[in-house]
Amino acid sequence: MNSKFLYNNKVLRDRRQELRNGATESEKILWNNLKHSKLGGFKFVRQYSVGPYILDFYCPKLRLAIELDGSQHSERDAILYDKDRNDYLDAVYIKVLRFWNMEITKNIKGSIDKILQEILKVADPLLK
């Protein structure tokens, strides 16, 4: 697939902007902890599209996505959609970390610790 159409496709620009403007409380909390390269010095962007999907947060250098899920993600159709999405992202070598919204709002420190652990795992080969 042509990378011109794989990453931040212009067709999805308006939808990405809508999602940024309508961020959930948990997205706002996590973004405040990710922006300005606060985690391990790695830059994350929000509402970044890869193929037909828009990722909540993405670090291009690490190929690491962070997805925040609300209660609708426990419904059957959403579970199937998320599986297809994860399979697609896996096929383009993007690792996905998933958190429930409540994990972020109730325990941001624990969530950040999990993200940092994953960053260290993924970044280790890059730092050698």
ABEGO torsion letter per residue (X at the ends): XBAAAABGBAAAAAAAAAAAAABBAAAAAAAAAABGGABGGBBBBBGBBBEABBBABBBAAAGBBBBBBBAAAABAAAAAAAAAAAAAAAAAGBBBBBBBAAAAAABAAAAAAAAAAAAAAAAAAAAX
